[in-house]
Amino acid sequence: MNNVRELVLDMLMEILENGGYSHLVIRDVLDKYDYSDPKEKAFVKRVTEGTLERLIQIDYVLNAFSKVPVSKMKPLIRNLMRMSVYQLLFMERIPDSAICNEAVKLAGKRGFRGLSGFVNGVLRGIARNRDNISYPDKNEDPVKAFSIRYSMPDWLVERWIACYGREKTQAILEGSLREHPVTVRLREDLSKKQTEEWLAELGKQGISVQQHPYLSYAYRLSGAEGIKRLPGYEEGLFVVQDVSSMLVAEIASGLLETVDAEKENRTENPLVLDACAAPGGKSLHMAEKLAGRGKVIARDLTEYKASLIRDNKQRMNYDHLEVQVQDATVLDEAMIEKADVVLADLPCSGLGIMGKKRDIKYRIRPESLQELEALQKQILHVVWQYVKPGGILVYSTCTINPAENEQMADWFAQTHPFSLQSLEAFLPGALKGEGMEGKLQLFPGIHETDGFFIAGFRRKQENE
């Protein structure tokens, strides 16, 4: 890496000015510089993600110290100032003088030497007065105060306070800004010795490993840069997956066992259909839960998405997983009443994974939420037909919007031949009591997971 700050600046320009998706831009750049100095890579990742995560607060501070509003600044200067303010406010180990000097140099290098005085003056003013910045009072105006303090669009803050109250909303907002270590699902069929050897290899690479409190086969990894180069990745020992997503297979396989136990003729070769599967974490998990019996069909809309699933299938070596390209909104008549389990992890607003995709909160709009709700209903109205009478459908999203979650589950149960099933028997101890009505809502900052929603349904028999 020639100039790490210039790399950050270019990434912010691509994301904030050209509309690039943050997780894709960051991934592609870090992959390109995969063998660079780990400290430089860590700096690039932190400053880019941190600037995006704290953008509303950063712009508030800049507007308080600059005579030129952020919206009127030259795009390159605007993003140079943003990344510099992030370093001033949140990276104490970097000297203020170094941050200001590097910003001035970079402005000159990119053709804005005439604005060097402006860049230097504003940044040094913030450095001198950062402990005295006045923020809105949460008692006088909680929406504005939370919006700026947690860099969350005010309309979302207002909506969450109305849904969850001020205290719970604050916990959710704080959770969205916490460090999010990589979570992986280790194969359950590994022996104790294999697991210990894997953990030892990670330790040799300086990676901190913590077993997740919810599931014994889930681990949090801190300091893990370059997942594909970690011990066990190529051998298919683990999959990167949040615990909230792992709970889908726990619930689906548990409900399937319950259905089987009630039948005179147990389903020896169940068929599981994952309707919107990419990149395949839930499909792979279900394939593992089936332990070689039956079949999992993993579908998604495009060949690109299907290729992501195939890559993981090949790495994990699951022969009983089949990948198909299929539009979930279009009825596949050949699949009607063929599946014992349908997983419907549908397109959603993604508000539960803001800690991993930092720009989601700035992209989403109230009208786009309504469009997503309509799409979810459209897909559900198709995929329920694939479930056998007496079979299982598990609906899930990675969001914390009630209209896409609890309200959608209730709508589905009221308008389709399905009944909600208690999830209690399939949840880890820490979540007991939260899934009795067939619905589980997880929140960042409150639970040890991403924000996520799961509902379990059973299709009614003809005589019910």
N, C-alpha and C positions, 0 to 999 in steps of 0.2 A: 504494500500500500504506500503510494507516494505521499499523499497528504490526507490523513484520516478525516480532518474537518471538511476538506473539500468534497470528500466522498459522502459525508453526511449531508452536506448542502445539496449535492446533486440528487440524493435520494429524496430529500424533503421537497425539492422542486418537482420531482417526478410524481410524488404522492399528492402534494397539496396544490400544485398548480396545473398538473397534467392529468390528474384523476387516477393515478396508479394505485393499486391495492397494496397497502402497507406490508402485509405478510408476504406477498409475492415479490415485491421490490426488495425487501430486506433479505428474503431467502435467496434470491438470485444473485445479489451482490455478495453475500457471505459465501455462497457456493463458489463463486468466481475466485474469491480470495481464500479458499478453504485452507491452504497451507501457509497463510500469513501468520505473523506474530499473534498468538491468542489474545494478548492484552490489547492489541490494536483492534482486533475483531470485536472484542468485548466493548471497547470504547465506542466504536461505530454503532453497534447494536443498541447500547444503552442510550446514547445521545439521540439517535433517530427515534427509537420507541418512546423515550422519555419526553421528547419535544412534542410528539403527537399526543401522548397521554395527557400532558399538562397544557395543551394549546390554549384553551380559553383563559386559564390563569395567566399564562405568559403574555397573551395579547392584552389582558387587562393591565398588567404591570407596564408593558411597553406604552400603552396609551396614557398612562399616568405620568410618564417621564418624557415622552416625545411630543414635540409640537406638531409633527406629522403623524396623523392617525395610521395605525397598522394597515388599514384598508387602502390608504393612498400611497404607501411606500412602493418602490420598485419591487417586483416579485423576488428578485434575487436578494436584495437588501432585507426585505421582510423576513425571509426564511433564514438568512444569516443572523439577523437580530434574534429571532426566535430561538435558534439553537444555542446562541451565546447566552441568552437570558436563562435558559434551562440549566446551563453549566453554572452560572452565577448563583442560582437559587438552590440547586439540588446536588451539586458536586463539589463539596467543601474541600476536597483534597487538591483541586486545581487552583492555583493562585489566580486572584482576580486579574492581575496584570497580564498574565499569560493568556487568559481568555480574551481580554480586550485587545491586546497586541495581535493575536492570531486573527481576530475578526477584522481588524484594520488591514492587515496584510492580505487577507483573502478578498476583501472588497477591492483593493487595488489590483490584485492579480486578475480579477474577473471584470476589470474595466470600469470600476467605480471609484477611482482614486479621489475624485472630487467630493465624494461623500465620506471620506475618511474621518473628517472632523465630526460629522454628525454621528457616525457609528461609534467613535471613541467617546464623545461627550455623553450620549445617552447611556451607553453601557457603564461608564464610570459613575454616572449619577445613580444608576440602580445599585451598583456595587457599594457605594457609600451609604445608601439609605434603605437597603433591603430589609433591615430590621424594623423600619418605621413605616412600611407600606400599609396603608389603610384599606381594609377589606370590608365589604358589607356585613352588617350584624345579622346573625342567623335568627335572632329573636324578633328583629324588626322586619326583615324580609328574607325568610328562609329559602325561598326559591332562588333568588339572586345570589344569596350567600353560598348555598350549596353548589349552584351552577359554576361560580368562579372558583371556589375552594377545591372542588373535585373535577373541574373542567368537564362538566356535563351540560349539554344543551338545556336551557331553562324549561322548555316544553316537556322534556322527559322527566326532569325533577318534579315539576308540577303534577304530572300524571302519576308518578310513583308515590308522592306524598298523599295524593287522593286515594290510591289503592292500598298503600301499606302503612301510612302514617309517617310522621317526621323521624322518629327514632329508628325504625326499621330501614327507612330510605337512607339515612345517614350511614348505617352499618353496611348496606349494599354498596353505596358509593365509596366508602373506605375500602371495602373488599376489592372493588374493581381496580384500585390503585396499588394493591399489595404486590409484592414480588410473586411471580407465577413460575415455580420450578417446573421442569419437564416431568410429566407423569407417564410411566410406562406400565404395560400389562405384561408380566412375565408368563410364559407358558405354564399352565397348571400341571402338565404332565412331566415336568422336570423333576428329577430326584432331588433330595435334600443336598446331596453332594454337588450336583450340577449348579444348583442355586448358589451355594456357598462359593464355588469356584468363580461364578459370574460376578458376585459381589466383590470378591477379592481382586479380580481384574479391574473393576471400576475403581476400587480404592487405589490401586497402583497408578492410575491415571489422574489421581487427585480429585476424583468426583465424589461429592458427598451424597450418600444414599440413605433414604429414610423410608421405612415401610409405611404405607398409608394406613391410617387408623380404621378405615372402612373395610378394605379387602386385603387379604393376606398376600395375594399375588400382585398387588399394585405397589409401585415404588416411585418415590419422588427423587429426581436427580438434580442436584445443584452443581453448577460449574461444568455442565455437559454441553460443550460447543461442538457441532458437527456430529449429529446423531448417527449418520451412516458409518462413521469411523469408530463407533463404540464397540467394545467387545460383545459379541453375540448378535450383532445386527444382521450381518450377512448370513449367519447360520439360522436366522429366524427364531431366536430365543425370545424376542420381545416385540411388542408393537407400541408405538407412541399413541396413547389414548387417555383421556381424562376419566377419572373414576365415575363421574356421572354417566358417561357413555357406556362404561362397563356394566353399570347397573341394568341397562336395557336387556342384555343377554342373560343376566342373573334372573331378572323378572320373567322374561320370555321363556327360558328353559324351565323355570320353576312352575309357571302356569301350564306349560306343556306336560310336565310330569303329573300335575294334578288332574288334568284332563285324561291322560292315559290311565291313571290309577282308577278312574271311575268307569272305564270301559271294560267290557268282558274280554274283548280282543285288543290287547295293547298294540299301539302303533309302533311296530319295530323299525320302520323306515320312514320317519317323518320327513315332510318337505317343508322347508323354511324359505320364504321369499322376502328378501330385503329390497323394497321398492325404490329407495333413493339411497344407494349404498356407499358411493365414493366418499373417502378413499378406501373404505372397506373394513374399518375397525370392528363394527358390530357383526358384519358377516363372518369375519374370521373368528370372532369370539363365539358365535353360534356354532360354527363348524367345529370348534374345539369342544364346546359343550356337548355336541352330539357324539363325540368320541368315535367317529368313523361310521356311525350308522346314519342312514338317511342321506339327505342332500340339502345344500343351501344354494339358492339361486340369488345372485347379487346383481341388481340392475341399476343403471343410471342413464341419464339423458343423452350423453355424447360419448363418442369413441375415446376422447381424451380422458374423461372421467372413468370409463371402463378400464382404460390402460393402467390407471392408478391402482385399481382393485387387483388387476392381473399381476402387477408387479409385486404387491404384497402377498397375493396367493402363492406365487412362485417362490418367494423368499421363505414363506412359512410352510410350504409344501403340504397344502391341503387339497387332496385330489377330489374330495366330495364337495368342492365349491365350484360352481359354474358361474361365469360372468357373462352378462348379456347387455346389449344396448337397447333401451326401451323407454319411451316417453310415458311417465307415470300417469299423465292425464288421459292417455288413450287406452281404452279397454282391450286387453288381450283375451279374446274369447276362449282360447285354448287353456287358459289358466283358471277359468271360473270354477270355484269350489274344489281346487286341487291342493291348496296349501293348508298345512296344520297350523302354521304360524306365519303371519305377515308382520314384518317390521315396517312401520311408516314413520321414519325419521325425516320429517318434511322440511322443505325450504322455509326459513323463518327470518325474523329480524336480527337474530344473532346477538341480542343484547345481553346474553349471559356469558359471552366470551369476549367482552370488550378488553379484558386484560391481556388477550392474545392477539386480537385484531383491533389495534388502537383507533383506527379511523372509522369503525362501524358507527360509532355514536354521532359522528358529524355527517355521515351519509344518509342516515335514516330520516324519513320525514313522516308526519302523521298520515299523509295520503298513501305512502308506500306500505304502511302497516295494514291499511285496509285492503290493498291489493294482495298482500301476502295472505291475509285471512281468507280472501276469496279463492286464492290458489290452493290453500290447504283444504278447503271444503271440496274443491273440484277434484283433487287427488283422492281424498278420502272416499268420495262418492264412487270412484272407480275401484280402488284397491280392496275395499271391503268385500267385493264380489269374489275375490280369489280365496277367501277363507272358507274352509269346509264348515258345514253346520256343526256346532260344538267346538270349533277351532278358536284360535287366539289371534287377536290383533293388538300390537303394542304401538302406541302413538307416542312420539317424542319430538321435542324441539330443544334448541340451545338458546332459549330466550327466557325472559322474566316478564313477559307481557300477558296479562290474564286473558285478553281476547284471543290470543293464539294458544293458550294453555287450558286453564280450568274451564273457561267458557266454551272453547272448542270441543273439549272432551264431553261436556254436558250436552252440547248441540248434537254431537255424533250419537250419543246414547239415546237421545230423544227421537232422532230421525232415522235411525237404522236399527236392524234387528240384532243389537248387541247390548250386553249389560256390563257395567263396570265390575271389576274383580278386585278384591282386597290384595294389596301388595305386601302386606305385613310379613308373611312367612318368608319372603325372599329378600328382605332388607337387612343390612348390617345392624348390629345392636344400637349404634349411635343414631339411627334413623327410625327406630321402632316408634310406632304411634303416629307416623306421618303419612302412611299409605293405606289406611284402613278403608277409605272411601274409593280406592282404586286410582288415586291421583297423587303424585309426588312432585312438589315444587321445591327445587334446590336454589339457594341464593348465594352468590359470592359474598364473603364477609360474614355469613351466618353459618354456612356449611363448608366442609373441607373439599369443595368441588367448584367447578364452573357453575354458572347459572344454568339450570336445566329443568325440563319438565318431562315426566313419564306418566302415561295412563295405560292401564291394562284392561282389555275387553275380551269377553267370550261371546262368540256368535250363538244366538239362540237356536235350539233345535225346532223342528217343525211343530212339535207338540207343546212348546213353551209359550 
